[in-house]
Amino acid sequence: MEESDELIESWINFTKFHRRLNKALDHVLQQQYRLNLNEYYLLYHLSKAEQGQLRLSELKPKIGLSHSALSRLVTRLEHFNKKIITKFTYDEDKRSNFIKITNEGEKLLISMSETLNVTLNNSLSPQDKDVIKIINL
């Protein structure tokens, strides 16, 4: 096998692994929280942002959704049974929507992160964990 073929084969296997892992994590979040992985990503990125808030336009590349899909996701989370995010505008810039994680959202994110951590630890081999750590460098 040529080196270029080996690289493509590795990439294909990696994407299959990534897809399977995301599907499993999404399933766990749906079952336990009635939320999906994209909603987790939104809460995660908000929690890491200064003051727990970002513009909708700043969230778009972090989540990887179109503007309309992201707007629908935000609307869904605004109406979730707990107040986990808020959407607002500043008087100085009425054109930009800001999204902020609430204290309830932070608590939910901690619980979801613990669930995902347990799921990952139970699902991944030590070799898989090493590969993921290398990718994070």
Residue, then its C-alpha position, 0 to 999 in steps of 0.5 A: m500500500e502506498e503512503s498516500d493510500e495509507l493516509i486516506e485509509s487512516w482518515i476514513n477509519f478515523t472519521k468512521f470512529h468519530r461518527r460512531l463515537n458522536k452517535a453514541l454520545d448523542h444517544v446518551l445525552q438524548q436518553q438522560y437529558r433530552l438534549n443532543l450533542n450540538e446543544y452540549y457544545l453550545l453550553y460548553h462554549l458559552s461556559k468557556a466564554e468571558q462572562g458566559q456569553l457569546r454573540l450568535s455569530e461567534l457561536k456559529p463556527k464553534i458549533g458548525l451549524s448554519h445560522s438558521a439551524l443555530s437560531r433554532l437550537v437557541t430557541r429550543l434551549e430558551h424554552f427548555n424546561k429549565k432556564i439554561i440560557t438567555k438571549f438578549t441584545y445590548d442597547e449599543d448594538k441591537r443587531s447582534n443577539f447575545i446568548k448567555i449560559t445561566n446558573e442552571g445551565e452551568k449545573l446542567l453542563i457539569s452533569m452532562s460533562e460527568t455523564l459524557n466522561v463516564t461514557l467515554n471512559n467506559s467506551l474507549s480503550p486505553q489506546d483510543k484515549d491516547v489517540i484522542k489526547i494526541i489529537n488535542l496537542 
